[in-house]
Amino acid sequence: MSWFIGRTEALSDPEKSRRKAMERLRGLAELDDPESVVVPILVDAILMAESYRGARHQISFLPELTKSVDAMLRELNIVEKAKEWEAG
């Protein structure tokens, strides 16, 4: 399964994009310490939402959120590749 969800896909079919993300996130259960990967994303998302509330400026904390999401995706890719190697 491809992880990439593009901007166009996310905006044109948000429900399909959410299902695609949820399918991939099931792999979190296989990480050694999933909380250490997910909690920073939640904190960054909360800070971003609060900083953006009522504002008309660039979204603060977006770089931090992006970094946290990228770290989570790297961990999920490792789990996925390990499964492929075991099966193959």
N, C-alpha and C positions, 0 to 999 in steps of 0.2 A: 504494500500500500504506500502510495506517495503521501508524504506529510504536507507538502507545500499547499497552502491555501492562499491564493492570490487575492489582491484587493478586489478585482472584478468579481471573482467567485463569491467572496465574502459579502459583497454588497448586493449582488444579484440574487443569491440564494443563501441567506444567512442560516436557515434551518439545516440545509444540506451541509454547510460548512461546520456547523455545531456538531452534527452527527459524525462527520469526518474527524473532527478534533477529539470527540469523546471516544471514538473507536481507538485512536492512537494512544490516548491517555490511559487506557486500561493497562498498558505496559508499566505504569508507575508502580503497580503492586509488586513488580519483580525487581525493583531497585533495592539496593541495600538499605538506604535511608531515604525513602520518598519524601518525608516531611522536610528534610533539609533542602530539597529541590523546590518543593511546592510553596512552602511558607514565604520565602523571599518574593516570589511572584505575587502572592496575595497581598503582602505588605506594599510592594511597589504599585500594584493596581489600586489599592485603597488610597495611597498618597496621590497617585495620578488623578483619580476621580475627584478627590477633595481639592486638589490644586486647580482643576479644570472647572469646578462648579461655579457657574455664573461668570466665568472669565472669558475675555475675547482675545486671548493671546496664545502663544505656542504652548502646547501641553508640556508641563514640567514632569519630570520623573520618567518620561518615555524612554530615554536611553537606558536607565536602570532597569526598567521593565523588559526592554528588548534584550538586555544582557542576561537577565534571569531566565527568560523564556529560551534563549539560545542555549544556555547551560542545561536546561531541562531536556531540550530536544537532543543535545549531544548524548546525554545519559540514556534516553529512550532509544537512540540509534545504536548504542553499544549493546543494549539488551536485545534488540531486534537482530543485529548481526550475529550475536552469540547463538541465538536460537537457530538462525540459518546455518551456521557452521556445525552445530550439533546435529541438525537434521540432514545435512548434506554430506 
